Amino acid sequence: MKERLEKLMGYIRGLGADYGDIRVKDIAEEAIVLEDGKVKQIWNERSKGFGIRVYAGGSLGFSASNDLTKLEETAKKAYEIAKASQILQAEKTVLAPKPVVTAAYATPVKTDPFTVPLKDKLELLMSCEKIMMAVEGVSKTSSNMSFRKYEVIYCDTDGSYIVQNFCQSGGGISAIAQTETDTQTRSYPDSFRGNYHRAGYEFILEMDLPGHAEEIAKEAVALVNAPDCPSGIFDLVIDSTQMTLQIHESVGHPTELDRVMGYEAAYAGASFVKTENLTEELIYGSPHVTIVADATYPAGLGTFGYDDEGVAAQRTVLIDKGVFKGFTSSRDTAAKAGLTSSGAAIADGWHNLPIVRMTNINIMPGAFTPDELIAGVEDGFLLSVNKSWSIDDKRINFQFACEAAYEIKNGKKTGRIFKNPIYSGITTQFWGSCDGVASEEYWCLRGTPNCGKGQPGQTARVGHGSAPARFRKVKVGVADVK
Ligand SMILES: [Zn+2]
């Protein structure tokens, strides 16, 4: 393959292109979904193909194919698209420099999930379903696991050649309780398909799904019979599951440099952050808030050796003790801002262009135990597991709902649970109200396998490291509170 791709790079240079690169991807996926103790779906897919980018005269052309006998033909098409695009060129695209490398990277895997018999996977999920269904009051159950294994071979006209092999494993369980007037769901280890790591089947076993099945089933029943969460201004402790979503929507997306530059506006696509904020100070949060984009942190869904532009994985500080410091970027967006790429350009599959993507967006742990965070709350709630989200297209105003709110009075959890907690805020004010993050012992890495961006739409798999954190005077509920 190396020889063929290097020959192709020679062909692209011969066309008169400024630069060209190729990603050959071979992707295998498996998904298993159970509902109410029955198999709802077993899905397997294999997809192999390549995408070629060619820059000519400062314009980009892209073409992809699943026919590996058509490398030259596809490269020529990309070149012709680049040439044709020059007619509408507003300015020449410049790519930030990067080192030329020959490298290999692989996700560390103990047990290849594709070698685990389907029977074992079904038995594990079925055991969870049985435990949940045995709890009185539970009306529906669901459980799932999915796996993704893929190889990326990257080559460019500068001379880089990189082979990477990735493996992703994850899953989760949910119990639903219904009354005549209400439905409530409780999920473990997270909502929206659970938790995912770049790891082997060992990660499924580490999550101990059966060990949490009874607890979430009981909580679903408790929730459907619980009162609605009161509205008002409250202090909140937000657990690491909901912190994941909070970081993703209100820090991860607004600090993507393509959004900041206005190249990406779909799906609440713009940002209140400006490139000028690299020099003009932007206070994003309190001194407790340090958030990094770290593609080097082990096992995250955003962990790799090199991004899809052949740029090495990095740790970029986005917010340092509350002050905005940097963006996730690609080679073209970085060059425009006078930076080098943060190594965050990823393409979904082989048929898409690389675009700026979150890697692992992690909040750094603080010095508190969760009990200490709770002890500092006179009247408030501990919120757990995301239920829904809404954020404006500049990513300033947000409103998030959680599965459960646990009441805190005078520094202690009272044992009362409330349903439908909703909280809202303004991004910088909210992060500014953070006065404590739990320590490393309570910090964990979660993976989001379904981050949507771009037109045509692309799905990214991104990671978030988080710990429970405390926020002061947050608006809870939808009622008008002063
Ligand atoms: Zn997203």
Boltz pocket constraint, residues with backbone or C-beta under 6 A from the ligand:
constraints:
  - pocket:
      binder: B
      contacts: [[A, 248], [A, 253], [A, 450], [A, 451], [A, 452]]
      max_distance: 6.0
